Amino acid sequence: MAKSKKEDIEEVVLESGIKVKPVYGPEDIKDLDYEREIGRPGEFPFTRGIHPLMYRQRPWTMRQYSGFGSAKETNQRFKWLLEQGQTALNVAFDLPTQLGLDSDDPRAEGEVGRVGMAMDTLKDLEEAFDGIPIDRISTSLTINPVASVMLAMYLVVAEKRGVPLDQIRGTTQNDILKEYVGRGTWIFPVEPSIRLIGDMVEFCSRNVPKFNPFSVCGYHIRESGATPVQEMAYAFEIAITYIQHVLDRGLDIDDFAGRVAFNFDIHGNLWEQVAKFRAGRRLWAKIMKERFGARDPRSMTLRMIAGGGGGGLTIEEPENNIVRGAYYALISALSGTQTMALCSYDEAYTIPSKKAALISLRTMQILADEMGLCDTVDPLAGSYYIEWLTGEMEKKIVECMEKVEEMGGMIKAVESGYIQREVSHQAYLYQKRVQSGEIPKIAVNKYVTGKIEDRDIEFHPFDSKVAEEQKRRLQEVKSSRDENKVSQALSELKQTAKTNENLMPCILNAVRCYATLGEITAVFKEVFGEFKEPVGI
Amino acid sequence: MKMNEATGKRRIKVLIAKPGLDGHDRGAKVLAHAFRDAGMEVLYTGLHKTIDEIVKISLEEDVDVIGMSIYSGAHLPLSKKLMEMLRDKNLTDKLVLIGGNIPHRDMETLKNYGVDGVFSSGSELDEIVKFINERVKKKNG
């Protein structure tokens, strides 16, 4: 929020470039048609929420991101989180895993088990989910370019335990387009990457109907510097790209659109975020109905995880992040999210400690059980300001989407580096505005007291023995598997990758005989090649 | 060699590098913008580069400054390797900056490796620009 002197009151301009008046009244929403533009919760255009009773029926799902070191350590943290009342899991993988490298790859050195769990073969996932009721909980796998392999591993874990695939609930993040914009775990070029997503959607719609094969992440685009409007607009353009790809394969929109999920970011101005989500729900419903001809209302709903973002947290006076997290959770609840996650207070500098992760979970529980956030649906509806702002945000999102469409869509806009440049330019402007004090950040550019050096924080210890142990396990698996089966599975995978056939059955076969993630990725690299990053700033 | 149009002096050439597997490039790109605004010539390596590749680019491009941005926690081994390779290739004239998620307690270790400046997240853009201008001037005598 920018403020500059204008006459006797300060001008307020939101990050998305919308000017805010000091007072709003009925005249600001006089053209608003309640039935057409807002409607009842659970009904088109879903502005107020995607379910008729929202949290009265069931509070939001609480899902903290976790996982580190070895499968065993991760398994213990999962069990602990479930015991504390967390209702779903979100698995963090280390960077080598996210980039399809085995733990013994030279490029993985120093990174094994550092920012998440190391996953080389099915064996690791079996151990991570040992004793966890995968038929009852839903699991989010935060993995992108090699999501197809991770999905295959998760499904084989279920298969071996005798859990029918139609009972498996969960999400693979699997949003490759946003990886090229921010976050950066990409491997293959754009087209084959989208083909892998298409293969997963097709496979899941037939065999794993309760699984979300991809979750489009405005979150990381915003974290990379985008405004709230750009976050929503680019996420929608990405989702449209995947949807169009799947439609081109001959699937019907209502066969899979109900499983399209989103992941959004919360930090910054409270009202702007709430309006962003209300506008987003309305616009998405219209896009699905009018552009894609969806008939099933479920296909028109914007289902989302909306989490307190790391971008709003500060390394200065980290305890303030607990307070920020609580406000972000409040925004998330006022915005009608389905799932909530919060970056922990120490996340600006380390993997969340157990204490910080618990505070995040408790924040959400306090909100749900003590503060009345579940009492009534979309309590801000009807506010002159919120309804006006929802309309303004929608207009801005549409304008931003039109720019991308004029360039020929998201694939072109990402391959040319346009989106990356827009976002990094925005990040630079934001940084300058923070440093000039135009955007206030408490204890950073306003009310600054302590020195950064004084902070007393608990770091997640990194144990290099984890890597050694992981490499040993990998060797053990490799020496006990049937090499003939593995090489046959990999060669079938390679042949199929060269055709247009769905790759999932071949990936499942390779995983079943303990082919490693690195081996499967190497086959894809050989057939697909690698992404060439546009590095112009 | 490119000249600064305003001052007629040689422009400082900076390589912004992202080593290893970490994909957090917001800080790197913000600095690229800031350095360019400050009149420097800026090159960005892109993601997932090995230290060998970074040293090779800095040699080929004859840069004055190498700024390496690391958020994964692997800053100590990566910086150590960079400094060793620069020494091996006789490239000790380069000004080396490390940025990202760097805990205070590691700053001394990095300086002992021979790193010239450490700027953790939250550092002022102007402060980094000033540091480069002063130190490059000093190095060039």
Interface residues (C-beta under 8 A of the other chain):
Chain A: L95 P96 Q98 L99 L101 R107 A108 E109 G110 E111 R114 V115 E179 G182 R183 G184 T185 E223 S224 G225 T314 I315 E316 A348 Y349 T350 S424 H425 A427 Y428 Q431 K432 Q435 V444 I452 E453 R455 F459 F462 E533 V535 I537
Chain B: G20 L21 D22 G23 H24 D25 R26 K29 V30 A32 H33 A34 R36 V42 Y44 T45 G46 L47 H48 T50 S72 G73 A74 P77 L78 N101 P103 H104 S120 S121 G122 E124 L125 D126
